[in-house]
Amino acid sequence: MLVFIARRLVVSFFILLASTALTYVLVALSGNPLQDLLEDRGPTREAKISARTQALNLDTPVPLRYFLWLGDVGRCLWPWARECTLGLNRDGKPVLPQLEAAIGSTLRLVIAATLLALILGVVTGIVTALRQYSVFDYSITLVAFLCFSLPVFFVSTLLKQYLAIELNTWLGDPSLTYAGIAVVALLSGLFWALIIGGGRRRAPLVFAVAFVATFAMVYLLLATGFFRTPSFGVVGIVVVGLAAAVGWTALFAGLSARTRSVLIAAVATVVLATVAIVALARPVIDGGYVVVLAVTVGLIVLGVVVGKLIGGEQRLLAGRVAGLVGLTMALLMIYDRLLAAYPTLFARTGGRPIKTTGSESANLNADFWTTNLDYLMYLILPTLAIMLISFASYTRYTRASMLDVMGQDYVRTAKAKGLNHRTVIVRHAFRNALIPLTTLVAFDFAGILGGAIITETVFGWSGMGKLFSTGITNVDPNPVMAFFLVTATATVLFNMLADIAYAYLDPRIRLG
């Protein structure tokens, strides 16, 4: 493995060197950076031309200019070198601060969109594969092709109109008639009936239960003023945590007498984590990212320890399941704190919490949770716009890969040996189905990291895409090269990580 990584790093270095050289020459020859100044008739014209010529080294031949830029990059890799700038832009300012601001903004967008699309896409793809040619399968196929076919700018416009403008207006006076609640309950009933499915008796029963439960829940949320002052509370954390404990246990261990100790460990983790969350309420409220991260890690460790102590013969499996329950409890804690900050954000944004443009509110001057809730509100629309396209790809690839794996001999052998359906799917089929998906995720994340130019333009998001488009428009080579350096490095790195993941997912693959 180490030999493989070392060889790939050496090859990747020369690939990056050749690609950056070619890109630099193309950008440098794409236009004249002095064009706007040559048309200037002001008294400072010559001084401006001289300053820009010096900043961009325009009096140096293009090949030598590339090596000067390469020297600036090298100073960023050498800790004892002088100040790292990644070169200067056309205004004589260092490119590195611009890159740091752009990549930080893009990372918030990319990580959220990729994780949501990956989780939802993989889960949906598995379900559609297991229920091939069902109504649910056909419905998801239609939705996937629709999401993949619609232009990003059109989807973004629809999201702005109906998920921002209309929803913000409704949040100003959140109310629904009984007919409106019934429509929401009807859609929920159809949704769950399609997912859970069943015969002629089961499907109507699922629809009826989902309809009644949704109607009652929406009515209670409106009656209690949840949409004005949302709150999850300790009771909500416990209820959802217990549901997660049962769900994680059913998924990874199964609900049987043999795995009872796993379920007990998961439930015990919920109880202990709730006590810890209540006891640490004040530090978490007043703390920052380090405190939240420390509490999250602490709850995961708590779950692993409880699982190994209570799990008995199943202690390893109980530790993993209880660790997931601990992570779930930490996420519920964060969700509860963000909900509590909503009234403050609603008041400070003039009753328009969901944003249509930009990446953060200017001069918000709020506490830790309100500030982060503001960031999340700005993320909603661009994240959904990017996620819908990635979701369609992940769903179709996962479905096709699962169908291919389910027909393999080793899966049929596992079924013939008497293993239950859950074990066959989770431990045998799913792991092997991830191999082709790994390549897609690696290149998709690296590509989106470069910035979704159209999405960032529509939503006024100052990220990598804007840095690249502005540099190309202004014939500004150094910002464009900073963009290319990040995206090219990410592509090479994630491609290598995908190869390493192959060896982990399939022991037959050896890297040497």
Buried (B, 14 or more C-beta within 10 A) or exposed (E): EEEBEEEBEEEBEEBBEEBBBEBBBEBBEEEEBBEEBEEEEEEEEEEBBEBBBEBBBBEEEBEEBBEEBBEBBEBBEEEEEEEBBBBBBBEEBBBBEBBEEBBEBBEBBBBBBBEBBBEBBBEBBBBBBBBEEBEBBEBBBEBBEEBBEBEBEEBBEEBBEEBBBEBBEEBEEEEBEEEEBBEBBBEBBBBBBBBBBEEEEEBEEBBEBBBEBBBEBBBEBBEEEBBBEBBBEEEBBBBBBBEBBBBBBBBBBBEEEEBBBBBBBBBBBBBBBBEBBEEBBEEBBEBEEEBBEBBBEBBBEBBBBBBBBBBEEBBEBBBBBBBBBBBBBBBBBBBBBBBBBBBBBBEBBEEBBBBBEEBBBEEBEBEBBBBBBBBBBBBBBBBBBBBBBBBBBBBBBBBBBBBBBBEEEEBEEBBEEEBEEBBBBBEBBBEBBBBBBBBBBBBBBBBBBBBBBBBBBBBBBBBBBBBBBBBBEBBBBBBBBBBBBBBBBBBBBBBBBBBBBBBEBEEEEEBE
